[in-house]
Amino acid sequence: MKIYQEDLATMKRIVDDYTQETVDFEIEQTVQTIIQNVIKNGDQALKDYSKKFDQVDLDKLLVEPSELEAAYGTIDDDLKASLLTAKDNITAFHELEKETGFVDVSTPGIVRGQKLTALKRVGLYVPGGTAAYPSTILMNAIPAKIAGVQELVMITPPQKDGINPAVLAAAKIGGVDAVYQVGGAQGIAALAYGTETIPAVDKIVGPGNIFVATAKKQVFGQVAIDMVAGPSEIGILADANARPSELAADLLSQAEHDRRARAMLVTDSLDLAQAVSKEVDQQLTTLPRQEIAQAAINDRSFIAVMPKVTEMFDLMNAIAPEHLEIAFDNPSQYLGLVENAGSVFLGRFSTEPLGDYLAGPNHVLPTGGTARFSSPLGVYDFVKRTQFLQYSAEQLANVADKVTKFARTEGLEAHARAIEARFKD
């Protein structure tokens, strides 16, 4: 891995170079064409794209509930136990996120408040292809169900040999209401606009490739989306006491996701930096996804050596990583220095993959530096807030002149007259 020893300002400029993402206008146009075709031709467009992109001829889009039951019966007991443990932990964590509305009656004659309403229908995208992601289903479905979403619709690309049983079993465990075998930008279009078979949803969540991410971006406004997720990231803060073999393994745990994934270590020890770089090279040689991880390490990853702990945190806050490990002794005492990160992992035994699968906190996290202003997926993403207000005649009279003053200052005479109309009689 590349090792940098630069001052903080220079290192921040280097980080900017690593985070630059260019817009692929060809992909944007391709996705726009796909969306328009789905809007126009509905189910037939989805079947045509499945044949073109997935090499699967579909006679139906819906995966029957009996197929979910059958898949649940075929997965091995160890996987079933893992899924059920993950469900329990994810549920316990996200139950703590539930919110309630409020009513303010502190001023006589005035009632002000806010009510929370769960979204009626949500669409969940689950990637297909070479990897299966049952964990992603649980991470998206469980908070939605806790929030009170009435109908959770899942789509996933069709497979020549059928959808992975682990995916269907996770859909059953997570409480998904309907599963459709369709993927890609066309699947996102179907969720956003609806077809003869697939109902339009209010919000789309879940990860996907660049075509899926682009489609989510393009349908935003027609529906809500969770985020436009980029490649996976891990940032690690470590001092000289950390173990190089463990840090290298953690860096590679994210590098193996995608050629464009980012793995970043910031330390105050040059010796540790060099040892970790050597370990990464050694561990890569036996990694099944070596080619993917190697590209991520070569092109998108680095180690930075900073002289002070405060500068280490300053640099990591500038990176705003999706996942942040703090590999210090007594790591919790440093949590207050973290400003920008999707999810923080404290100490040697809180390795990032624990959060990916089982611990309970969500693994749907902001990427590409967006942790500066956005948050992990949670129950709050599946509800909407509605305000309400009630004034008595006396209280309206008390502020009528102030409201009309505002209205006429802004040139909105009808606003002012709407206030005055209440007192004409």
C-alpha positions in Angstrom: 0.0 0.0 0.0 1.1 3.6 -0.6 2.5 5.2 2.5 2.4 9.0 2.9 4.3 11.1 5.4 2.9 14.6 4.7 1.7 17.5 6.8 -2.1 17.7 7.5 -2.9 20.2 4.8 -1.1 18.3 2.1 -2.6 15.0 3.2 -6.1 16.5 3.0 -5.5 17.5 -0.6 -4.3 13.9 -1.3 -7.5 12.6 0.2 -9.5 14.8 -2.1 -7.8 13.2 -5.1 -8.8 9.7 -3.8 -12.4 10.7 -3.3 -13.0 12.4 -6.7 -15.8 10.6 -8.6 -16.6 11.5 -12.2 -20.0 11.4 -13.8 -20.3 8.8 -16.6 -22.7 10.5 -19.0 -23.0 7.3 -21.1 -24.3 5.4 -18.1 -26.6 8.3 -17.2 -28.1 8.2 -20.7 -28.4 4.4 -20.8 -30.2 4.4 -17.4 -32.5 7.2 -18.6 -33.4 5.2 -21.7 -34.1 2.1 -19.5 -36.4 4.1 -17.2 -38.4 5.5 -20.0 -38.8 2.1 -21.6 -40.1 0.7 -18.3 -42.5 3.6 -17.9 -43.9 3.0 -21.4 -43.8 -0.8 -21.6 -44.1 -2.0 -18.0 -43.7 -5.8 -17.4 -42.7 -6.5 -21.0 -39.7 -4.2 -20.7 -38.7 -5.9 -17.5 -38.8 -9.3 -19.1 -36.9 -8.0 -22.2 -34.1 -6.6 -20.0 -33.9 -9.8 -17.9 -33.3 -11.7 -21.1 -30.8 -9.2 -22.4 -28.8 -8.5 -19.1 -29.4 -11.6 -17.0 -29.8 -14.2 -19.8 -33.0 -15.4 -18.1 -36.4 -15.8 -19.9 -39.1 -15.0 -17.3 -42.7 -16.2 -17.5 -43.5 -14.4 -14.3 -41.9 -11.7 -12.1 -43.4 -12.6 -8.7 -41.6 -15.1 -6.5 -44.4 -17.2 -4.9 -44.5 -17.2 -1.1 -44.2 -21.0 -1.2 -40.8 -20.6 -2.8 -39.7 -18.5 0.2 -40.9 -21.2 2.5 -39.1 -23.9 0.5 -35.9 -21.9 0.5 -36.1 -21.4 4.3 -36.4 -25.2 4.6 -33.3 -25.9 2.5 -30.7 -23.6 4.1 -28.4 -25.4 6.6 -29.0 -25.1 10.3 -25.9 -23.0 11.0 -26.9 -20.4 8.5 -30.4 -20.4 9.8 -29.1 -19.8 13.3 -26.9 -17.0 12.1 -29.7 -15.3 10.4 -32.0 -15.6 13.4 -29.3 -14.3 15.7 -28.7 -11.3 13.4 -32.4 -10.7 13.3 -32.6 -10.6 17.1 -29.7 -8.2 17.4 -30.8 -5.9 14.6 -34.3 -5.8 16.0 -33.0 -5.0 19.6 -30.8 -2.2 18.3 -33.3 -0.6 16.0 -36.2 -0.8 18.5 -34.2 1.8 20.4 -34.5 4.2 17.5 -38.3 4.4 17.5 -39.6 7.9 17.9 -42.9 9.4 19.0 -44.6 12.7 18.0 -45.2 15.5 20.4 -48.0 17.9 21.4 -47.2 21.4 22.9 -50.1 22.9 24.9 -47.9 25.1 27.1 -49.6 28.3 25.8 -53.4 28.5 26.5 -55.4 28.6 23.3 -52.5 27.2 21.1 -51.9 23.6 20.3 -48.8 22.7 18.3 -47.4 19.3 17.5 -46.0 16.7 15.2 -47.2 13.3 14.3 -45.2 10.4 12.8 -46.6 8.2 10.1 -44.9 5.1 8.6 -44.4 5.0 4.9 -47.1 2.9 3.3 -45.0 1.0 0.7 -41.2 0.6 0.5 -39.1 -1.1 -2.2 -35.9 -3.0 -1.3 -33.2 -3.7 -3.9 -31.0 -6.7 -3.3 -28.0 -7.3 -5.6 -27.6 -10.6 -7.4 -24.8 -11.9 -9.5 -21.8 -13.7 -8.0 -22.5 -12.7 -4.4 -25.6 -13.2 -2.2 -26.4 -10.6 0.5 -28.9 -12.0 3.0 -27.5 -9.6 5.6 -28.5 -6.6 3.5 -32.1 -7.8 3.5 -32.2 -8.0 7.3 -30.5 -4.6 7.6 -33.1 -2.9 5.4 -36.2 -4.9 6.2 -36.1 -5.0 10.0 -36.0 -1.2 10.6 -38.8 -0.8 8.0 -41.0 -3.2 9.8 -40.2 -1.7 13.2 -41.2 1.7 11.8 -44.6 0.2 10.7 -44.2 0.1 6.9 -47.3 -1.6 5.7 -45.9 -3.3 2.6 -42.2 -4.1 1.9 -41.5 -5.1 -1.6 -38.2 -6.7 -2.6 -36.6 -7.0 -6.0 -33.5 -9.0 -6.9 -32.1 -10.0 -10.3 -33.2 -13.3 -11.7 -30.6 -16.1 -11.8 -30.3 -18.9 -14.4 -30.3 -21.5 -11.6 -32.9 -19.6 -9.5 -32.5 -17.0 -6.7 -30.1 -18.0 -4.0 -32.0 -19.8 -1.2 -30.2 -17.7 1.5 -31.6 -14.5 -0.1 -35.2 -15.9 -0.1 -34.8 -17.3 3.4 -33.6 -13.9 4.7 -36.6 -12.2 3.0 -38.9 -14.5 4.9 -37.1 -13.9 8.2 -37.0 -10.2 7.6 -40.7 -9.9 7.0 -40.7 -9.0 3.3 -44.2 -9.0 1.9 -43.5 -9.7 -1.8 -40.4 -10.6 -3.8 -40.0 -10.0 -7.5 -37.2 -11.3 -9.7 -36.0 -8.2 -11.5 -32.8 -6.2 -11.1 -30.8 -3.4 -12.5 -31.9 0.1 -13.5 -35.1 -1.5 -14.8 -36.0 -2.8 -11.4 -35.5 0.6 -9.8 -37.8 2.1 -12.5 -40.4 -0.5 -11.8 -40.4 0.4 -8.1 -40.5 4.1 -8.8 -43.3 4.1 -11.4 -45.0 0.7 -11.1 -45.9 -1.8 -13.7 -48.8 -4.2 -14.3 -47.3 -6.6 -11.7 -45.0 -4.5 -9.5 -46.6 -1.8 -7.4 -45.1 1.7 -7.2 -43.5 2.4 -3.8 -42.9 5.5 -1.7 -39.2 5.0 -1.1 -36.4 2.8 -2.5 -33.6 1.4 -0.3 -30.8 -1.0 -0.8 -27.4 -1.1 -2.6 -26.5 -1.9 -6.2 -24.0 -1.4 -8.9 -23.4 1.9 -10.8 -26.5 1.4 -12.9 -28.7 0.9 -9.9 -27.1 3.8 -8.1 -27.6 6.0 -11.1 -31.2 4.9 -11.5 -31.9 5.7 -7.9 -30.5 9.2 -8.4 -32.6 9.7 -11.5 -35.9 8.6 -9.9 -35.4 10.6 -6.8 -38.2 13.1 -6.5 -40.7 10.6 -8.0 -39.9 8.5 -4.9 -37.6 9.0 -1.9 -34.3 7.0 -1.7 -32.1 6.1 1.2 -28.8 7.3 -0.4 -26.7 7.1 -3.5 -24.2 4.6 -2.2 -20.7 4.4 -3.6 -18.0 1.7 -3.2 -17.3 0.4 0.3 -14.8 2.1 2.6 -12.9 1.4 5.8 -10.8 3.9 7.7 -8.6 2.7 10.6 -6.9 4.8 13.3 -4.1 2.8 15.0 -1.1 3.4 17.2 2.1 1.4 17.6 0.4 -1.1 19.9 -2.0 -2.4 17.2 -1.4 -5.7 15.5 -0.4 -5.5 11.8 -2.0 -8.8 10.8 -5.3 -7.8 12.2 -5.3 -4.3 10.6 -4.4 -5.8 7.2 -7.2 -8.3 7.5 -9.7 -5.5 8.3 -8.5 -3.4 5.4 -8.9 -6.3 3.0 -12.4 -7.1 4.4 -13.6 -4.0 2.5 -11.1 -4.0 -0.4 -12.6 -7.4 -1.5 -16.0 -5.8 -2.1 -15.2 -3.7 -5.2 -12.3 -2.6 -7.4 -13.3 1.0 -6.4 -13.4 0.2 -2.6 -11.2 2.3 -0.4 -9.1 1.0 2.6 -7.3 3.7 4.6 -5.1 3.5 7.6 -3.9 6.5 9.6 -1.3 6.0 12.2 1.4 7.8 14.2 3.9 4.9 13.7 6.0 4.5 10.5 7.0 1.0 11.7 3.3 0.0 12.0 2.6 1.5 8.6 5.3 -0.5 6.9 4.4 -3.7 8.7 0.7 -3.4 7.7 1.7 -2.7 4.1 3.7 -5.9 4.1 0.9 -7.9 5.7 -1.6 -6.7 3.1 0.7 -7.9 0.3 1.1 -11.3 2.0 -2.6 -11.8 2.8 -3.6 -10.8 -0.7 -1.8 -13.9 -2.1 -4.3 -16.3 -0.5 -7.5 -14.2 -0.9 -10.1 -15.8 -3.2 -11.1 -12.3 -4.5 -7.5 -11.3 -4.9 -7.9 -9.6 -8.2 -10.7 -7.3 -7.0 -9.0 -6.5 -3.7 -5.6 -5.9 -5.3 -7.1 -3.3 -7.6 -8.7 -1.5 -4.7 -5.5 -1.6 -2.7 -3.4 -0.4 -5.6 -5.7 2.4 -6.9 -7.9 3.6 -4.1 -6.1 2.8 -0.8 -3.3 4.3 1.3 -1.6 4.6 4.7 -0.9 8.0 6.2 1.6 8.6 9.0 0.7 11.6 11.1 2.8 13.0 14.0 0.0 13.6 16.4 -3.2 11.8 17.5 -5.2 15.0 17.0 -4.0 15.3 13.5 -4.9 11.6 12.9 -8.5 12.3 13.9 -8.5 15.6 11.9 -7.5 13.7 8.7 -10.0 10.9 9.3 -12.8 13.4 9.9 -11.9 14.9 6.5 -12.2 11.5 4.9 -15.5 10.8 6.7 -15.3 7.1 6.1 -18.2 4.7 5.9 -16.6 2.4 8.6 -14.1 3.7 11.1 -12.1 1.4 13.4 -10.3 2.9 16.4 -7.5 0.5 17.2 -6.2 2.1 20.3 -6.1 1.0 23.9 -9.1 2.4 25.7 -10.7 3.4 22.4 -13.9 4.8 23.8 -12.1 7.8 25.3 -11.4 8.9 21.7 -15.0 8.7 20.5 -15.6 12.4 21.2 -12.9 13.2 18.6 -15.0 11.5 15.9 -17.1 14.0 13.9 -17.6 12.3 10.6 -18.1 8.5 10.2 -20.9 6.2 9.3 -20.3 3.6 12.0 -17.5 3.4 14.6 -15.8 0.2 15.8 -14.0 0.5 19.1 -11.1 -1.7 19.9 -9.4 -4.8 18.8 -12.3 -7.1 19.1 -14.9 -4.9 17.3 -13.7 -5.7 13.8 -15.8 -4.2 11.0 -17.3 -7.5 9.7 -19.0 -7.9 13.0 -21.1 -4.9 12.2 -21.6 -6.1 8.6 -23.5 -9.1 9.8 -24.5 -9.7 13.4 -24.0 -7.1 16.0 -27.1 -5.0 15.5 -26.1 -1.5 14.2 -27.0 -1.1 10.6 -24.5 -1.7 7.8 -26.3 0.6 5.3 -24.0 3.6 5.7 -23.0 6.8 4.0 -20.0 6.6 1.6 -17.9 8.9 -0.4 -17.5 11.4 2.4 -21.2 11.9 2.8 -20.9 10.9 6.5 -20.2 14.7 6.8 -24.0 15.2 6.5 -25.8 11.9 6.5 -26.5 9.0 8.8 -26.8 5.2 8.8 -30.1 3.7 7.8 -32.5 3.5 10.6 -36.1 3.3 11.7 -36.3 7.1 11.2 -35.8 6.6 7.4 -39.2 4.9 7.1 -41.4 7.5 8.7 -42.5 10.9 7.7 -43.4 13.8 10.0 -46.5 15.9 9.8 -47.0 19.1 11.8 -50.3 20.3 13.2 -51.4 23.6 14.6 -54.6 25.0 16.3 -55.1 28.6 17.4 -58.1 30.0 19.3 -59.7 33.2 18.2 -58.1 35.1 21.0 -54.6 33.9 20.2 -55.0 34.6 16.5 -56.1 38.1 17.3 -53.0 38.6 19.5 -50.7 38.1 16.5 -52.9 39.1 13.5 -51.1 42.4 13.0 -47.7 40.7 13.0 -48.7 38.1 10.5 -50.3 40.7 8.1 -47.1 42.8 8.5 -45.0 39.8 7.3 -47.4 39.1 4.5 -47.5 42.6 3.1 -43.8 43.0 3.5 -43.4 40.0 1.2 -46.0 41.4 -1.3 -48.5 38.6 -0.5 -51.8 40.5 0.0 -54.0 37.4 -0.1 -52.1 36.0 2.9 -52.8 39.2 4.9 -56.5 39.2 3.9 -56.9 35.5 5.0 -56.0 36.6 8.5 -58.2 39.7 8.4 -61.2 37.7 7.1 -61.4 36.0 10.5 -62.4 39.3 12.2 -64.8 40.9 9.7 -67.8 39.7 11.6 
